[in-house]
Amino acid sequence: MATETTTFEIRKTQHSRIAEVDFSNLVFGRSFSDHMLVSIYKDGQWGQNQIIPYGNLSLSPATAALHYGQTIFEGMKAYKSPDGEVLLFRPFDNWKRFNLSAQRMCMPAVPEEIFVGGLQELLRLDSDWVPEGAGQSLYIRPYMFAADEYIGVKASDTYYFVIFTCPVGNYYSKPVKVKVEKEYIRAAEGGVGAAKCGGNYGGSLYPARLAQQQGYDQLIWTDAKEHLYVEESGTMNVMFVIDGRLITPAVSSSILDGVTRKSIIAVGEYWNIPVEQRRVSVDEVIEAAKEGRLDAAFGAGTAAVVSPFSHIAYEDVDYALPELTENSFPVRVKDFLEKLRTGRSEDIFGWNLKV
Ligand SMILES: *Cc1c(COP(=O)(O)O)cnc(C)c1O
């Protein structure tokens, strides 16, 4: 918990926009809550901590982040419990990962009292924006970018840290068709794949578009050296259920250490399901699919929680996965996590933080 307190200058909006939002029809990432947090790093320290009305930032065209991509982000969610409490899911894990991303991108760490403490202040102010409908939540976007007005290639001396939030609906998507990608890569060993930095996502758009033109919803990325091992799926971690075992690639310098992934692993272990975190070859997955031993495969990440696959395409052959039932692992684990995060079941792992 916060050891020091940072004071935020709070300026409340005079014109709440909440009445303009159709909470029964929320589109992901399009409506923004009333306030945002902004802290500025300058002369070796964080300061000018403010919580102010959501609005535009005024930046120089020479702002370093816009040119060389020194920018990182997080994605997390808050939920409303049946008694109206606002609950954050594992925020310290996002804070720690943010600072690992910062280190990799040569950026300063953000102290806990700004990241977690400031976020709590922000959510207290905008608690009415945390929706309470089934499957709804408040998506939280903390990010940091290099703010020097300078176009030499170097680590910036000034940074903005910003948090804004968006009420979001149930992200249920029908099971997706994924394609094993063997030409393009998302990340290479020794690169920045383990950091949540902007460039990773910019670089993934083109291969994803090509796959969509071929009729697939999403990609399964393979290793950069040989394209033999599974890495991630789109912007999610990837998990397989083979012969009743939960199997997922071990995290590495090219795989992001997802909070959803590790939560699912913990639940799997709690249910006494054997869990294997190791290198997973494409051949192993395709063999299992051919032999009917691939019970389920899915992406895991904060936005959708789980995104099950209906088909995996490999070398122009589509392998169909079994239809999901209410007993399928991805369905059960999603339900378990949703109940825990919304305070509708006991928080046996101590993952929720009350705002
Ligand atoms: C954010 C992200 C994930 C999922 O992480 P969560 O903490 O579960 O949201 C997985 N892979 C990539 C590449 C990501 O950017």
The ligand as an SDF file (V2000), in Angstrom:
LIG
                    3D

 15 15  0  0  0  0  0  0  0  0999 V2000
   -1.5940   -6.4510  -22.8550 C   0  0  0  0  0  0  0  0  0  0  0  0
   -1.1110   -7.6550  -23.5960 C   0  0  0  0  0  0  0  0  0  0  0  0
   -1.4070   -8.9750  -23.1910 C   0  0  0  0  0  0  0  0  0  0  0  0
   -2.3630   -9.2850  -22.0800 C   0  0  0  0  0  0  0  0  0  0  0  0
   -1.9690   -8.7960  -20.8440 O   0  0  0  0  0  0  0  0  0  0  0  0
   -3.0580   -8.6100  -19.6910 P   0  0  0  0  0  0  0  0  0  0  0  0
   -2.2650   -8.1310  -18.5380 O   0  0  0  0  0  0  0  0  0  0  0  0
   -3.6590   -9.9390  -19.4550 O   0  0  0  0  0  0  0  0  0  0  0  0
   -4.0570   -7.6470  -20.2080 O   0  0  0  0  0  0  0  0  0  0  0  0
   -0.8270  -10.0190  -23.8700 C   0  0  0  0  0  0  0  0  0  0  0  0
   -0.0150   -9.8160  -24.9280 N   0  0  0  0  0  0  0  0  0  0  0  0
    0.2660   -8.5740  -25.3580 C   0  0  0  0  0  0  0  0  0  0  0  0
    1.1590   -8.4100  -26.5310 C   0  0  0  0  0  0  0  0  0  0  0  0
   -0.2820   -7.4660  -24.7130 C   0  0  0  0  0  0  0  0  0  0  0  0
   -0.0230   -6.2450  -25.1570 O   0  0  0  0  0  0  0  0  0  0  0  0
  1  2  1  0
  2  3  1  0
  2 14  2  0
  3  4  1  0
  3 10  2  0
  4  5  1  0
  5  6  1  0
  6  7  2  0
  6  8  1  0
  6  9  1  0
 10 11  1  0
 11 12  2  0
 12 13  1  0
 12 14  1  0
 14 15  1  0
M  END
$$$$
